Amino acid sequence: MSLKDTLNQEDALNQEDSLNRKSSSNQPDSHQTSNVSWNSNAGKDPLDRNVCICKKVTRRTVIDTIKARHLTSVNAIRCFTEANTSCGACYDGVKELLDQTLAARNSG
Ligand code: FES
């Protein structure tokens, strides 16, 4: 199995995991619903807030890495930043940063 196949398989599993998490809305996600988990970000520039709590990866790090390495997938972001490589709760946040950065790249 090639690295690309492995990355595609991981991406599919994470998307499935993300969908499963959304469907079990009566079980709160401690990273996304607890104010206590996000308090370390209070008062910081939004770009310096962690998008991935587990690996302490900031939005700025993700965006800068996407731009510098011309990344186009969450799997590639995982490889270069370690964001979204633990519990998976930050998948949507990382994907949103990717989509926004690619949209800005394509429009400019
Ligand atoms: S918040 Fe757990 S892997 Fe990113």
Backbone and ligand atoms as CSV (ligand in chain L), in Angstrom:
chain,resi,resn,atom,element,x,y,z
A,1,MET,N,N,0.857,-1.189,0.000
A,1,MET,CA,C,0.000,0.000,0.000
A,1,MET,C,C,0.894,1.242,0.000
A,2,SER,N,N,0.606,2.168,-0.896
A,2,SER,CA,C,1.415,3.371,-0.996
A,2,SER,C,C,1.067,4.362,0.101
A,3,LEU,N,N,1.936,5.356,0.296
A,3,LEU,CA,C,1.686,6.396,1.294
A,3,LEU,C,C,0.394,7.127,0.965
A,4,LYS,N,N,0.183,7.386,-0.339
A,4,LYS,CA,C,-1.033,8.095,-0.761
A,4,LYS,C,C,-2.273,7.295,-0.386
A,5,ASP,N,N,-2.238,5.973,-0.595
A,5,ASP,CA,C,-3.375,5.120,-0.220
A,5,ASP,C,C,-3.610,5.162,1.276
A,6,THR,N,N,-2.524,5.119,2.041
A,6,THR,CA,C,-2.642,5.168,3.491
A,6,THR,C,C,-3.257,6.484,3.931
A,7,LEU,N,N,-2.808,7.577,3.346
A,7,LEU,CA,C,-3.340,8.889,3.715
A,7,LEU,C,C,-4.809,8.999,3.337
A,8,ASN,N,N,-5.175,8.507,2.158
A,8,ASN,CA,C,-6.583,8.541,1.738
A,8,ASN,C,C,-7.446,7.711,2.670
A,9,GLN,N,N,-6.936,6.561,3.094
A,9,GLN,CA,C,-7.680,5.706,4.008
A,9,GLN,C,C,-7.868,6.402,5.355
A,10,GLU,N,N,-6.815,7.044,5.849
A,10,GLU,CA,C,-6.918,7.772,7.120
A,10,GLU,C,C,-7.919,8.909,7.009
A,11,ASP,N,N,-7.916,9.612,5.900
A,11,ASP,CA,C,-8.836,10.729,5.707
A,11,ASP,C,C,-10.271,10.225,5.726
A,12,ALA,N,N,-10.521,9.111,5.051
A,12,ALA,CA,C,-11.869,8.541,5.029
A,12,ALA,C,C,-12.305,8.141,6.423
A,13,LEU,N,N,-11.402,7.544,7.191
A,13,LEU,CA,C,-11.730,7.143,8.559
A,13,LEU,C,C,-12.020,8.354,9.428
A,14,ASN,N,N,-11.249,9.408,9.270
A,14,ASN,CA,C,-11.474,10.609,10.072
A,14,ASN,C,C,-12.772,11.296,9.694
A,15,GLN,N,N,-13.112,11.307,8.404
A,15,GLN,CA,C,-14.382,11.906,7.998
A,15,GLN,C,C,-15.536,11.120,8.590
A,16,GLU,N,N,-15.413,9.780,8.576
A,16,GLU,CA,C,-16.446,8.938,9.150
A,16,GLU,C,C,-16.543,9.195,10.652
A,17,ASP,N,N,-15.401,9.299,11.310
A,17,ASP,CA,C,-15.367,9.567,12.745
A,17,ASP,C,C,-16.010,10.912,13.054
A,18,SER,N,N,-15.717,11.910,12.210
A,18,SER,CA,C,-16.285,13.234,12.405
A,18,SER,C,C,-17.797,13.193,12.271
A,19,LEU,N,N,-18.291,12.449,11.287
A,19,LEU,CA,C,-19.740,12.329,11.096
A,19,LEU,C,C,-20.370,11.605,12.279
A,20,ASN,N,N,-19.722,10.547,12.767
A,20,ASN,CA,C,-20.247,9.819,13.924
A,20,ASN,C,C,-20.324,10.720,15.138
A,21,ARG,N,N,-19.323,11.576,15.294
A,21,ARG,CA,C,-19.292,12.467,16.449
A,21,ARG,C,C,-20.445,13.468,16.373
A,22,LYS,N,N,-20.709,13.962,15.172
A,22,LYS,CA,C,-21.798,14.925,15.013
A,22,LYS,C,C,-23.148,14.280,15.307
A,23,SER,N,N,-23.313,13.013,14.947
A,23,SER,CA,C,-24.606,12.364,15.120
A,23,SER,C,C,-24.892,12.024,16.575
A,24,SER,N,N,-23.881,11.965,17.423
A,24,SER,CA,C,-24.106,11.683,18.841
A,24,SER,C,C,-24.046,12.978,19.627
A,25,SER,N,N,-24.957,13.896,19.299
A,25,SER,CA,C,-24.901,15.236,19.872
A,25,SER,C,C,-25.255,15.282,21.350
A,26,ASN,N,N,-25.867,14.231,21.899
A,26,ASN,CA,C,-26.161,14.267,23.333
A,26,ASN,C,C,-24.973,13.827,24.173
A,27,GLN,N,N,-23.844,13.540,23.528
A,27,GLN,CA,C,-22.620,13.252,24.266
A,27,GLN,C,C,-21.637,14.386,23.995
A,28,PRO,N,N,-21.499,15.323,24.940
A,28,PRO,CA,C,-20.664,16.489,24.688
A,28,PRO,C,C,-19.214,16.142,24.423
A,29,ASP,N,N,-18.622,16.866,23.490
A,29,ASP,CA,C,-17.204,16.723,23.173
A,29,ASP,C,C,-16.452,17.701,24.067
A,30,SER,N,N,-15.601,17.187,24.903
A,30,SER,CA,C,-14.951,18.046,25.899
A,30,SER,C,C,-14.120,19.150,25.266
A,31,HIS,N,N,-13.551,18.902,24.079
A,31,HIS,CA,C,-12.738,19.929,23.443
A,31,HIS,C,C,-13.577,21.055,22.867
A,32,GLN,N,N,-14.773,20.728,22.375
A,32,GLN,CA,C,-15.547,21.714,21.649
A,32,GLN,C,C,-16.630,22.371,22.484
A,33,THR,N,N,-17.061,21.739,23.562
A,33,THR,CA,C,-18.167,22.318,24.308
A,33,THR,C,C,-17.756,22.842,25.677
A,34,SER,N,N,-16.600,22.479,26.166
A,34,SER,CA,C,-16.193,22.922,27.488
A,34,SER,C,C,-15.394,24.217,27.402
A,35,ASN,N,N,-15.874,25.229,28.090
A,35,ASN,CA,C,-15.146,26.490,28.121
A,35,ASN,C,C,-13.794,26.336,28.800
A,36,VAL,N,N,-13.698,25.416,29.733
A,36,VAL,CA,C,-12.450,25.225,30.465
A,36,VAL,C,C,-11.330,24.809,29.516
A,37,SER,N,N,-11.620,23.932,28.561
A,37,SER,CA,C,-10.594,23.451,27.638
A,37,SER,C,C,-10.022,24.570,26.771
A,38,TRP,N,N,-10.822,25.597,26.504
A,38,TRP,CA,C,-10.379,26.650,25.608
A,38,TRP,C,C,-9.823,27.859,26.352
A,39,ASN,N,N,-9.825,27.844,27.694
A,39,ASN,CA,C,-9.379,29.009,28.440
A,39,ASN,C,C,-7.936,29.392,28.170
A,40,SER,N,N,-7.092,28.440,27.784
A,40,SER,CA,C,-5.701,28.780,27.504
A,40,SER,C,C,-5.601,29.696,26.289
A,41,ASN,N,N,-6.672,29.799,25.519
A,41,ASN,CA,C,-6.685,30.654,24.337
A,41,ASN,C,C,-7.222,32.047,24.635
A,42,ALA,N,N,-7.739,32.278,25.810
A,42,ALA,CA,C,-8.386,33.541,26.124
A,42,ALA,C,C,-7.426,34.712,25.950
A,43,GLY,N,N,-7.881,35.761,25.252
A,43,GLY,CA,C,-7.089,36.969,25.094
A,43,GLY,C,C,-6.024,36.903,24.017
A,44,LYS,N,N,-5.874,35.778,23.379
A,44,LYS,CA,C,-4.843,35.654,22.344
A,44,LYS,C,C,-5.374,36.125,21.008
A,45,ASP,N,N,-4.455,36.534,20.127
A,45,ASP,CA,C,-4.794,36.787,18.732
A,45,ASP,C,C,-5.460,35.511,18.210
A,46,PRO,N,N,-6.572,35.637,17.503
A,46,PRO,CA,C,-7.259,34.429,17.010
A,46,PRO,C,C,-6.343,33.473,16.252
A,47,LEU,N,N,-5.377,34.004,15.545
A,47,LEU,CA,C,-4.467,33.129,14.803
A,47,LEU,C,C,-3.520,32.362,15.721
A,48,ASP,N,N,-3.333,32.863,16.935
A,48,ASP,CA,C,-2.442,32.180,17.875
A,48,ASP,C,C,-3.189,31.233,18.810
A,49,ARG,N,N,-4.471,31.056,18.564
A,49,ARG,CA,C,-5.238,30.096,19.347
A,49,ARG,C,C,-5.043,28.701,18.760
A,50,ASN,N,N,-5.077,27.727,19.631
A,50,ASN,CA,C,-4.892,26.353,19.174
A,50,ASN,C,C,-6.120,25.865,18.423
A,51,VAL,N,N,-5.901,25.362,17.223
A,51,VAL,CA,C,-6.972,24.666,16.522
A,51,VAL,C,C,-6.980,23.215,16.975
A,52,CYS,N,N,-5.826,22.712,17.353
A,52,CYS,CA,C,-5.696,21.348,17.878
A,52,CYS,C,C,-5.169,21.426,19.307
A,53,ILE,N,N,-6.058,21.113,20.240
A,53,ILE,CA,C,-5.696,21.171,21.656
A,53,ILE,C,C,-4.707,20.069,22.009
A,54,CYS,N,N,-4.947,18.887,21.489
A,54,CYS,CA,C,-4.097,17.740,21.858
A,54,CYS,C,C,-2.625,17.991,21.538
A,55,LYS,N,N,-2.367,18.516,20.352
A,55,LYS,CA,C,-0.985,18.698,19.906
A,55,LYS,C,C,-0.520,20.149,20.014
A,56,LYS,N,N,-1.399,21.009,20.556
A,56,LYS,CA,C,-1.056,22.423,20.746
A,56,LYS,C,C,-0.573,23.067,19.441
A,57,VAL,N,N,-1.379,22.919,18.409
A,57,VAL,CA,C,-1.054,23.487,17.101
A,57,VAL,C,C,-1.969,24.684,16.863
A,58,THR,N,N,-1.370,25.829,16.587
A,58,THR,CA,C,-2.164,27.047,16.398
A,58,THR,C,C,-2.720,27.139,14.979
A,59,ARG,N,N,-3.721,28.007,14.838
A,59,ARG,CA,C,-4.288,28.272,13.507
A,59,ARG,C,C,-3.201,28.846,12.598
A,60,ARG,N,N,-2.378,29.730,13.169
A,60,ARG,CA,C,-1.313,30.345,12.371
A,60,ARG,C,C,-0.364,29.279,11.822
A,61,THR,N,N,0.003,28.320,12.652
A,61,THR,CA,C,0.906,27.257,12.205
A,61,THR,C,C,0.291,26.477,11.055
A,62,VAL,N,N,-0.999,26.152,11.182
A,62,VAL,CA,C,-1.664,25.389,10.123
A,62,VAL,C,C,-1.708,26.201,8.828
A,63,ILE,N,N,-2.127,27.452,8.931
A,63,ILE,CA,C,-2.251,28.295,7.730
A,63,ILE,C,C,-0.886,28.516,7.076
A,64,ASP,N,N,0.107,28.854,7.885
A,64,ASP,CA,C,1.452,29.087,7.334
A,64,ASP,C,C,2.016,27.832,6.671
A,65,THR,N,N,1.742,26.672,7.265
A,65,THR,CA,C,2.244,25.419,6.695
A,65,THR,C,C,1.527,25.088,5.388
A,66,ILE,N,N,0.224,25.326,5.355
A,66,ILE,CA,C,-0.527,25.105,4.102
A,66,ILE,C,C,0.080,25.958,2.991
A,67,LYS,N,N,0.345,27.233,3.304
A,67,LYS,CA,C,0.876,28.146,2.288
A,67,LYS,C,C,2.299,27.768,1.882
A,68,ALA,N,N,3.141,27.513,2.860
A,68,ALA,CA,C,4.555,27.264,2.570
A,68,ALA,C,C,4.777,25.967,1.807
A,69,ARG,N,N,3.958,24.954,2.118
A,69,ARG,CA,C,4.179,23.636,1.511
A,69,ARG,C,C,3.132,23.293,0.457
A,70,HIS,N,N,2.279,24.263,0.150
A,70,HIS,CA,C,1.248,24.072,-0.883
A,70,HIS,C,C,0.402,22.829,-0.591
A,71,LEU,N,N,-0.050,22.718,0.658
A,71,LEU,CA,C,-0.827,21.543,1.065
A,71,LEU,C,C,-2.257,21.665,0.565
A,72,THR,N,N,-2.852,20.504,0.296
A,72,THR,CA,C,-4.228,20.502,-0.216
A,72,THR,C,C,-5.123,19.496,0.494
A,73,SER,N,N,-4.645,18.887,1.580
A,73,SER,CA,C,-5.482,17.904,2.285
A,73,SER,C,C,-5.207,17.949,3.782
A,74,VAL,N,N,-6.192,17.493,4.539
A,74,VAL,CA,C,-6.022,17.405,5.993
A,74,VAL,C,C,-4.933,16.399,6.326
A,75,ASN,N,N,-4.844,15.339,5.549
A,75,ASN,CA,C,-3.789,14.351,5.803
A,75,ASN,C,C,-2.405,14.968,5.674
A,76,ALA,N,N,-2.229,15.817,4.695
A,76,ALA,CA,C,-0.927,16.464,4.532
A,76,ALA,C,C,-0.660,17.398,5.714
A,77,ILE,N,N,-1.693,18.090,6.180
A,77,ILE,CA,C,-1.533,18.976,7.343
A,77,ILE,C,C,-1.120,18.148,8.560
A,78,ARG,N,N,-1.717,16.974,8.707
A,78,ARG,CA,C,-1.347,16.084,9.816
A,78,ARG,C,C,0.143,15.748,9.756
A,79,CYS,N,N,0.606,15.406,8.564
A,79,CYS,CA,C,2.003,14.989,8.406
A,79,CYS,C,C,2.979,16.093,8.776
A,80,PHE,N,N,2.655,17.334,8.426
A,80,PHE,CA,C,3.610,18.423,8.624
A,80,PHE,C,C,3.441,19.165,9.943
A,81,THR,N,N,2.243,19.101,10.572
A,81,THR,CA,C,2.032,19.875,11.797
A,81,THR,C,C,1.685,19.017,13.012
A,82,GLU,N,N,1.276,17.788,12.800
A,82,GLU,CA,C,0.765,16.882,13.831
A,82,GLU,C,C,-0.626,17.265,14.320
A,83,ALA,N,N,-1.222,18.334,13.763
A,83,ALA,CA,C,-2.604,18.661,14.118
A,83,ALA,C,C,-3.499,17.509,13.693
A,84,ASN,N,N,-4.517,17.239,14.487
A,84,ASN,CA,C,-5.520,16.207,14.183
A,84,ASN,C,C,-4.925,14.796,14.167
A,85,THR,N,N,-3.885,14.574,14.962
A,85,THR,CA,C,-3.281,13.236,14.994
A,85,THR,C,C,-3.536,12.513,16.306
A,86,SER,N,N,-4.418,13.074,17.141
A,86,SER,CA,C,-4.699,12.389,18.394
A,86,SER,C,C,-6.180,12.048,18.494
A,87,CYS,N,N,-6.983,12.857,19.165
A,87,CYS,CA,C,-8.392,12.491,19.389
A,87,CYS,C,C,-9.260,12.696,18.155
A,88,GLY,N,N,-8.879,13.603,17.259
A,88,GLY,CA,C,-9.645,13.839,16.044
A,88,GLY,C,C,-10.718,14.910,16.157
A,89,ALA,N,N,-10.919,15.458,17.341
A,89,ALA,CA,C,-11.989,16.438,17.544
A,89,ALA,C,C,-11.797,17.713,16.739
A,90,CYS,N,N,-10.581,18.011,16.345
A,90,CYS,CA,C,-10.294,19.254,15.637
A,90,CYS,C,C,-10.412,19.108,14.119
A,91,TYR,N,N,-10.873,17.983,13.648
A,91,TYR,CA,C,-10.918,17.760,12.196
A,91,TYR,C,C,-11.640,18.905,11.484
A,92,ASP,N,N,-12.826,19.247,11.948
A,92,ASP,CA,C,-13.614,20.279,11.263
A,92,ASP,C,C,-12.884,21.625,11.261
A,93,GLY,N,N,-12.218,21.953,12.351
A,93,GLY,CA,C,-11.479,23.212,12.433
A,93,GLY,C,C,-10.301,23.243,11.479
A,94,VAL,N,N,-9.579,22.136,11.415
A,94,VAL,CA,C,-8.435,22.047,10.506
A,94,VAL,C,C,-8.922,22.095,9.058
A,95,LYS,N,N,-9.996,21.387,8.776
A,95,LYS,CA,C,-10.548,21.365,7.404
A,95,LYS,C,C,-11.025,22.759,7.005
A,96,GLU,N,N,-11.629,23.462,7.937
A,96,GLU,CA,C,-12.104,24.814,7.644
A,96,GLU,C,C,-10.932,25.741,7.324
A,97,LEU,N,N,-9.850,25.631,8.080
A,97,LEU,CA,C,-8.659,26.446,7.795
A,97,LEU,C,C,-8.098,26.104,6.415
A,98,LEU,N,N,-8.081,24.824,6.088
A,98,LEU,CA,C,-7.604,24.402,4.772
A,98,LEU,C,C,-8.477,25.004,3.677
A,99,ASP,N,N,-9.784,24.855,3.820
A,99,ASP,CA,C,-10.700,25.366,2.790
A,99,ASP,C,C,-10.561,26.878,2.620
A,100,GLN,N,N,-10.474,27.595,3.736
A,100,GLN,CA,C,-10.351,29.054,3.673
A,100,GLN,C,C,-9.032,29.474,3.030
A,101,THR,N,N,-7.965,28.779,3.377
A,101,THR,CA,C,-6.651,29.127,2.831
A,101,THR,C,C,-6.585,28.829,1.333
A,102,LEU,N,N,-7.159,27.684,0.931
A,102,LEU,CA,C,-7.172,27.360,-0.498
A,102,LEU,C,C,-8.044,28.326,-1.274
A,103,ALA,N,N,-9.178,28.722,-0.687
A,103,ALA,CA,C,-10.060,29.681,-1.353
A,103,ALA,C,C,-9.353,31.019,-1.534
A,104,ALA,N,N,-8.624,31.446,-0.512
A,104,ALA,CA,C,-7.879,32.708,-0.605
A,104,ALA,C,C,-6.777,32.600,-1.645
A,105,ARG,N,N,-6.121,31.440,-1.702
A,105,ARG,CA,C,-5.047,31.218,-2.685
A,105,ARG,C,C,-5.620,31.271,-4.103
A,106,ASN,N,N,-6.758,30.650,-4.291
A,106,ASN,CA,C,-7.350,30.582,-5.627
A,106,ASN,C,C,-7.954,31.889,-6.094
A,107,SER,N,N,-8.353,32.736,-5.138
A,107,SER,CA,C,-8.965,34.006,-5.538
A,107,SER,C,C,-7.925,35.114,-5.724
A,108,GLY,N,N,-6.717,34.884,-5.209
A,108,GLY,CA,C,-5.723,35.941,-5.278
A,108,GLY,C,C,-4.696,35.753,-6.245
L,1,FES,S1,S,-7.862,18.366,19.360
L,1,FES,FE1,FE,-7.373,16.259,19.606
L,1,FES,S2,S,-6.294,15.768,17.790
L,1,FES,FE2,FE,-6.664,17.883,17.600
